[in-house]
Amino acid sequence: MATSYCYILHSQKLNRFYTGVTHVDLSDRTLKHNTAAYGNHRYTAKADDWELFFVIPCITYSQAVRIERHIKRMKSSAYIRKLAKHPEMVEKLLLKYSS
């Protein structure tokens, strides 16, 4: 049962992805990104059309953070799109960062 999530948002305006982690409701989290609730200086404040692109349910918050860092280190929108298309890649990440 998931208690935390690694989530990926996409903005059409910016043609960019944003990767984050949360343990709260994802629709509420997306709304806060779209309304600059985290501050106007934040990356997601550059656009107001963020949509939930992909979600990885995680067992713990620390697992979600480790997966988020892995995805950010890849610095690749192609990698993010592959994650969304290939569930086996997500399974490998969940196993790799399970401890």
Summary of the structure (lengths in Angstrom):
residues: 99
radius of gyration: 13.1
end to end distance: 15.6
largest distance: 37.6
contacts: 271
relative contact order: 0.22
helix: 46%
strand: 24%
